[in-house]
Amino acid sequence: MAGKARGTLRGMVAALALLAPVPVAADGLAGAYLAARQASFTGDFKAAAQYYAQAATHDPTNTEIIERATYAHIGLGEIDAATALADRLTERGVHSQIGTMAQVATMARDEDYAAILASLKGENSIGPLVDGLVIAWAELGGGNMDAARAAFDAVAQDRGLAGFAAYHKAMALASVGDFGGAEAIFASSQTGGMQLTRRGIMARAEILSQLGQPEQAADLIEEAFGQVLDPELRALHDRLASGEALPFSGVRSPRDGIAEVFYTLAGALADEADEDFTLLYARIADFLRPDNAGAILMTADLLDQLGQYDLAATTYRRVPREDPNYHIAEMGRADALRAEDKMDAAVEVLEQLAETHGNQPAVHSALGDLLRQLERYDAAVAAYDRALGAFERPDPAQWFLYYARGISKERLDDWPAAEADFREALELNPDQPQVLNYLGYSLVEHQQNLDEALAMIERAVAAQPQAGYIVDSLGWALYRLGRYDEAVGHMERAAELMAVDPVVNDHLGDVYWAVGRHTEARFQWQRALSFVDWEEASEELDPDRIRRKLEVGLDQVLSEEGAPPLKVANDVH
């Protein structure tokens, strides 16, 4: 039943990827260096920092090793350690982008704006955009607003950078109380897409509030995010709707402004650059402004994507309980724990979160999903019940909760209740291919409403023609309906899309047998067995049944199971 639910810095990054990830010993300079490079390749910053430090003891003047160690320490969030290494590079006359990044971060933390200007206006550089924006904020930190304006305007002259420059200029004006000037920039759309980001919209809402326009600010929130708001946006909206004048919290100081440079660049790089490269910017944004939950969440998510689940879980945990984003961080931490196969710990995190944030449907949904993965279907149904009950009003997003609860009920052999949930999901999202596929397939299995069921699966395939598991559903449904010749092409297509899936290959074998292609059927069953993950065999797959089919054929197996016989054509192979 496969068809149901299976459903530069840049230069240095590239250099780190040149080494294939093969095991190496860490003895001596060569061993430590190779181990460090392998760790860098896999995104293991902790091991990389350790091995580069070991390599540096053997060759303390090797600037390449020092620079790579600096990179690893920034990835770990150890900016002070990275800065100490960067200073060693400076002492040797090496102008390192990575080293400058660490040094500028430390200068900004210490609010040593003169040192930043001396560094970036001298021979050091992080990159044109970062340099220009940081210089502008540093000028503001030195009390020279005219120079800051000029620096922002200079960045805007570079092709493609005008939006970043305008956004930061607006934030800088707002940080010194020039809310009219800041709103004029936002209203003119000079910031391009930056004003449409979550952070840009929230900043503009606070600016409008300071200008005595709280209703317009509340409307801005609703226009951008709709009426169903997460806790952070809901709190902001409600304060605005009550007429409260909100302080501007987007950027409170030049140090915050420099943090914003790295944060906005990390956001811009997220879909363009490798995760370890983007992580450097997120780490410095977090270092300079540790109260920015957005930077913490971004950092943790990047670590998660890099497979550094322990570091990700630790980072998620830094979001304080009183922060509106706490529940997001805890759900992220549970995901990281689950990825580490710490299932009990992940369940505990979500169960505790359900106690403290029970008004958030997403929390109960996440718990339900985890319990469903653990095949604790009764508990999963209860979690989905609470998730649905947490909605204040009907919402199209509820389709997934009905769908997931339906799967859980179906696994509990409560088909009538499961069908009701699947149909409710389709009421909310009539063209959702996963729901169409699951319900259609299940109806075929229960021999109910067969014409409707087949039409559902065909709609699902039309919506996602490259989804092998849905194409498999169509072929298997036709097989179950006795339309063997029609099933062949769809099952062959499913096997092309999911070539190493044991269930799909098993199904194709059955379809071949049904049309008399017995030799090909046996070949597909052998392939299915070769792809079985014996430790995590799908509940939809029975290896012993496949072996029996290889021994005596499908007809005999069906007879032994008391199933109706197939109308098999003559074997032409």
ZIGINOR-V916489 format. One record per backbone hydrogen bond with DSSP energy under -0.5 kcal/mol. CO is the residue of the C=O (numbers start at 1). NH is the residue of the N-H. E is the energy in kcal/mol with one decimal. If there is no record, write none. Layout:
# ZIGINOR-V916489
{{CO,NH,E} {CO,NH,E}}
This chain:
# ZIGINOR-V916489
{{1,4,-1.4} {2,6,-0.8} {8,12,-1.0} {9,13,-2.7} {10,14,-2.6} {11,15,-2.2} {12,16,-2.5} {13,17,-1.1} {15,18,-1.4} {16,19,-0.7} {18,20,-0.5} {20,22,-2.1} {27,31,-1.2} {28,32,-2.4} {29,33,-2.7} {30,34,-2.6} {31,35,-2.5} {32,36,-2.3} {33,37,-2.3} {34,38,-2.4} {35,39,-2.3} {36,40,-2.4} {37,41,-2.4} {38,42,-1.7} {39,44,-2.7} {40,43,-1.2} {43,45,-1.5} {44,48,-2.4} {45,49,-2.8} {46,50,-1.8} {47,51,-2.8} {48,52,-2.7} {49,53,-2.0} {50,54,-1.8} {51,55,-2.6} {52,56,-2.5} {53,57,-1.2} {54,58,-0.8} {55,58,-0.8} {55,59,-1.5} {59,62,-1.8} {61,63,-1.0} {62,66,-1.9} {63,67,-2.5} {64,68,-2.3} {65,69,-2.4} {66,70,-2.1} {67,71,-2.2} {68,72,-2.1} {69,73,-2.3} {70,74,-2.2} {71,75,-2.1} {72,76,-1.5} {73,77,-0.6} {73,78,-2.6} {74,77,-1.4} {77,79,-1.4} {78,82,-2.0} {79,83,-2.6} {80,84,-2.1} {81,85,-1.7} {82,86,-2.4} {83,87,-2.5} {84,88,-1.1} {85,89,-1.5} {86,90,-2.3} {87,91,-2.4} {88,92,-1.0} {89,92,-0.6} {89,94,-2.6} {90,93,-2.0} {94,96,-0.9} {96,100,-2.8} {97,101,-2.1} {98,102,-1.9} {99,103,-2.5} {100,104,-3.0} {101,105,-1.9} {102,106,-2.1} {103,107,-2.6} {104,108,-2.7} {105,109,-2.4} {106,110,-2.1} {107,112,-3.0} {108,111,-1.1} {111,113,-1.3} {112,116,-1.5} {113,117,-2.4} {114,118,-2.3} {115,119,-2.2} {116,120,-2.8} {117,121,-2.2} {119,124,-1.6} {127,131,-3.3} {128,132,-2.4} {129,133,-2.3} {130,134,-2.8} {131,135,-2.7} {132,136,-1.9} {133,137,-2.3} {134,138,-2.7} {135,139,-2.5} {136,140,-1.8} {137,141,-2.4} {138,142,-1.7} {139,144,-2.5} {140,143,-1.8} {143,145,-0.9} {144,148,-1.9} {145,149,-2.7} {146,150,-2.3} {147,151,-2.1} {148,152,-2.5} {149,153,-2.6} {150,154,-2.0} {151,155,-1.8} {152,156,-1.8} {153,157,-0.7} {154,157,-0.8} {155,158,-1.6} {158,161,-2.1} {161,165,-2.3} {162,166,-2.8} {163,167,-2.4} {164,168,-2.4} {165,169,-2.3} {166,170,-2.5} {167,171,-2.2} {168,172,-2.4} {169,173,-2.5} {170,174,-2.4} {171,175,-2.1} {172,176,-0.9} {173,176,-0.8} {173,178,-2.6} {174,177,-1.5} {177,179,-1.7} {178,182,-1.9} {179,183,-2.7} {180,184,-2.1} {181,185,-1.4} {182,186,-2.0} {183,187,-3.3} {184,188,-1.3} {185,190,-1.4} {186,189,-1.4} {189,192,-1.5} {191,194,-2.0} {192,195,-0.9} {193,196,-1.4} {194,197,-1.2} {197,201,-2.7} {198,202,-2.3} {199,203,-2.2} {200,204,-2.4} {201,205,-2.2} {202,206,-1.9} {203,207,-2.0} {204,208,-2.8} {205,209,-2.0} {206,210,-2.1} {207,211,-1.3} {208,213,-2.7} {209,212,-1.7} {213,217,-1.9} {214,218,-2.6} {215,219,-2.6} {216,220,-2.0} {217,221,-1.7} {218,222,-2.1} {219,223,-3.0} {220,224,-1.9} {221,225,-2.5} {222,226,-2.5} {227,229,-1.0} {230,234,-3.1} {231,235,-2.5} {232,236,-1.9} {233,237,-3.0} {234,238,-2.8} {235,239,-1.9} {236,240,-2.0} {237,241,-3.0} {238,242,-1.5} {239,244,-1.9} {240,243,-1.9} {244,246,-0.8} {247,249,-0.8} {253,257,-2.2} {254,258,-2.4} {255,259,-2.1} {256,260,-2.4} {257,261,-1.6} {258,262,-1.7} {259,263,-2.3} {260,264,-3.0} {261,265,-2.0} {262,266,-2.2} {263,267,-2.2} {264,268,-2.1} {265,269,-2.2} {266,270,-1.1} {269,272,-1.7} {269,273,-3.1} {274,278,-2.3} {275,279,-2.3} {276,280,-0.8} {277,280,-0.7} {277,281,-0.8} {278,281,-0.5} {278,282,-2.0} {279,283,-3.0} {280,284,-1.7} {281,285,-2.3} {282,286,-2.3} {283,287,-2.4} {284,288,-2.4} {285,289,-1.8} {289,292,-2.1} {291,293,-1.2} {292,295,-0.7} {292,296,-1.7} {293,297,-2.9} {294,298,-2.3} {295,299,-2.5} {296,300,-2.7} {297,301,-2.5} {298,302,-2.3} {299,303,-2.2} {300,304,-2.3} {301,305,-2.5} {302,306,-1.7} {303,308,-2.6} {304,307,-1.6} {307,309,-1.4} {308,312,-2.4} {309,313,-2.8} {310,314,-2.1} {311,315,-2.2} {312,316,-2.9} {313,317,-1.7} {315,318,-1.7} {316,319,-1.6} {320,323,-1.7} {323,326,-2.1} {325,329,-2.3} {326,330,-2.6} {327,331,-2.0} {328,332,-2.2} {329,333,-2.5} {330,334,-2.4} {331,335,-2.0} {332,336,-2.2} {333,337,-2.5} {334,338,-2.5} {335,339,-2.4} {336,340,-1.3} {337,342,-3.0} {338,341,-1.8} {341,343,-1.1} {342,346,-2.2} {343,347,-2.6} {344,348,-2.3} {345,349,-2.2} {346,350,-2.0} {347,351,-2.7} {348,352,-2.4} {349,353,-2.1} {350,354,-2.2} {351,355,-1.1} {352,356,-1.7} {353,357,-3.1} {357,360,-1.9} {359,361,-0.7} {360,363,-1.1} {360,364,-1.1} {361,365,-2.5} {362,366,-2.5} {363,367,-2.0} {364,368,-2.8} {365,369,-2.6} {366,370,-2.0} {367,371,-2.7} {368,372,-2.5} {369,373,-2.2} {370,374,-1.8} {371,376,-3.0} {372,375,-1.6} {375,377,-1.1} {376,380,-2.1} {377,381,-2.6} {378,382,-1.9} {379,383,-2.0} {380,384,-2.6} {381,385,-2.4} {382,386,-2.0} {383,387,-2.1} {384,388,-2.5} {385,389,-2.1} {386,390,-1.0} {387,390,-0.6} {388,391,-1.0} {395,398,-2.3} {396,399,-1.8} {397,400,-1.0} {398,402,-2.1} {399,403,-2.4} {400,404,-3.2} {401,405,-2.6} {402,406,-2.4} {403,407,-2.1} {404,408,-2.1} {405,409,-2.5} {406,410,-2.6} {407,411,-2.3} {408,412,-1.0} {409,414,-2.6} {410,413,-1.6} {413,415,-0.8} {414,418,-2.2} {415,419,-3.2} {416,420,-1.9} {417,421,-1.8} {418,422,-2.5} {419,423,-2.5} {420,424,-1.9} {421,425,-2.4} {422,426,-1.9} {423,427,-1.6} {424,428,-1.6} {425,429,-1.9} {429,432,-1.8} {431,433,-0.6} {432,436,-2.5} {433,437,-2.6} {434,438,-2.6} {435,439,-2.8} {436,440,-2.3} {437,441,-2.6} {438,442,-2.5} {439,443,-2.5} {440,444,-1.8} {441,445,-2.3} {442,446,-2.1} {443,448,-2.8} {444,447,-1.3} {449,453,-2.8} {450,454,-2.6} {451,455,-2.0} {452,456,-2.1} {453,457,-2.1} {454,458,-2.5} {455,459,-2.1} {456,460,-2.2} {457,461,-2.5} {458,462,-2.2} {459,463,-1.8} {460,464,-2.1} {464,467,-1.7} {466,468,-1.0} {467,470,-0.8} {467,471,-2.2} {468,472,-2.6} {469,473,-1.3} {470,474,-1.8} {471,475,-2.3} {472,476,-3.0} {473,477,-2.7} {474,478,-2.2} {475,479,-2.0} {476,480,-2.7} {477,481,-1.6} {478,483,-2.9} {479,482,-1.9} {482,484,-1.2} {483,487,-1.4} {484,488,-1.4} {485,489,-0.6} {486,490,-0.8} {487,491,-2.5} {488,492,-2.7} {489,493,-2.1} {490,494,-2.4} {491,495,-2.2} {492,496,-1.6} {493,497,-2.1} {494,498,-2.2} {496,499,-0.6} {498,501,-1.7} {500,502,-0.6} {501,505,-2.0} {502,506,-2.2} {503,507,-2.7} {504,508,-2.6} {505,509,-2.0} {506,510,-2.0} {507,511,-2.4} {508,512,-2.7} {509,513,-2.3} {510,514,-2.2} {511,515,-1.3} {512,517,-2.8} {513,516,-1.6} {514,569,-0.8} {516,518,-1.4} {516,572,-0.9} {516,573,-0.5} {517,521,-1.9} {518,522,-2.4} {519,523,-1.9} {520,524,-2.3} {521,525,-2.3} {522,526,-2.3} {523,527,-2.2} {524,528,-2.6} {525,529,-2.3} {526,530,-1.8} {527,531,-1.1} {528,531,-0.8} {529,532,-1.0} {532,534,-1.0} {533,536,-0.6} {538,541,-1.8} {541,543,-0.5} {542,545,-0.5} {542,546,-1.9} {543,547,-2.3} {544,548,-2.1} {545,549,-2.1} {546,550,-2.1} {547,551,-1.6} {548,552,-2.7} {549,553,-2.0} {553,557,-1.6} {554,558,-2.7} {555,559,-2.2} {556,560,-2.7} {557,561,-1.5} {558,562,-0.5} {558,563,-2.6} {559,562,-1.1} {566,568,-1.2} {570,572,-0.6}}
